Amino acid sequence: MSGLFLLSLVGCATTPKSLYSWGEFPQQTYLALSLPEKATPQDQVLKLEKDIERAKAKNLAVPPGMYAHLGLQYLNMNDTPRAIQYFELERQVYPESTVLMDRLLKKMTGQSVAGAKK
């Protein structure tokens, strides 16, 4: 009986697998907000796009906010089409971000966004 109890405790001690592949996203977000001189938009784009490729290879989801963060980095690099692409991808993958992404897209384009509610 005690062996079964110990076995159940061992099962509880294992770390659950994450739904998301976080990669360098938390660190890059921290650097972008607190030490921007240590995380140029170009560096962040390279690292985060590699993280997305790794996540897809492992069949894991990209965490909420990563596509939006990439969009902001492309916007900082004056690559508006790529920024729009990632904002729309964030909205598509995480519908709860629709209001924020629509506001960003509307501000960028000066037009109403397709599918946005009035």
N, C-alpha and C positions, 0 to 999 in steps of 0.2 A: 504494500500500500504506500509506503514512504517513497518507493522508487517512482511510482506514478506521480506523486506530488512533486518530487524533484524534477521529473521530466516536464511537467507542466510549467514549472518556474523557468526552466531553460528556454522553453518556447516563448515565454513572455519577455525574455531578456534580449531577443533578437531585435535588431533595428528594422523597422518597416521600410520597404522600398518607396522612394519618393515617386510621386506622379509626374514630377517635372524634372527636367535636366537643367539645373541651375547654372552650371558652368561658372564662368567669371562674372555673370550678371550682377550679383550682389556687390562684389568688389568694385566693378566698373561704375555702378550707380553711386556707390559711396564716394569714389574718387571724383566723379563728375560733379557731385554736389559740394564736397568739402575741399578737395584739392584739384581743381580743374587743370592746373598747370601740369599735373602728373598723368592726366588722361585726356589726350587730344581726341577730338572727334574721329580722326582717322584711325588711331590706335583702337578706340572702342569699337568702331565698325568692324575692323579686322578680327578682333577677339570674339565679338558677339556673333558674327556671321559664322565663324568656326564652331562656336558653341551650338548654333542652330543646326549645322551639318552633323555634328556629333549626336545631338538629340534625335534627329531623324534617323541616323544610322542605328541607334539603340531602340528605336521605336518609342521614344519618350516624348512627352509634350513639352513645348517651349513654355516657360512660365509666364503668367500674366504680367504685362508691362514691358516685356523684352522687345516686342515689335514696335511698341510706341517709343521706347527709349532709342531704338535704332533710327526710327523716323526723325526724332529730335536731333540725333547726331548728323544725319544726312541734311537736315535743315540748316544746322550749324555750318555745314560744308557747302551751303548754297546749291544743294542738289534737290530741288523742290519735287521733281517727278518721283525720285526714290523715296523721299519723305512721305509723300502722298501714298505711295504703294504700301509702305509699312504701317501707316496710320489706318489705312483701309483693311490691311491684314489683321491688325490688332482688333479692330471692330468686328471683323468676320469671325475670328477664332474665339474672342471673348466678348459676346454681345453686351455684357454688362458695362463695357467701356464705350458703348455707342454714343452716349451723350457727350462725353469728353472728346472723343475722336471727331464727332461731327462738328463740335465747336472749333477744334483746331483746324479742321479742313475748311470750314467756312471762313475762318479768319485768314487762312492762307490764300484761298482762291477768291474770296469776296463774293462767293455765290452760295446759294443753298445747296446742300449736299443731297444727292439722290437717296431717297428712302428716309430722309430726316423728317421728323414730325414737327409741325408748326405749333 
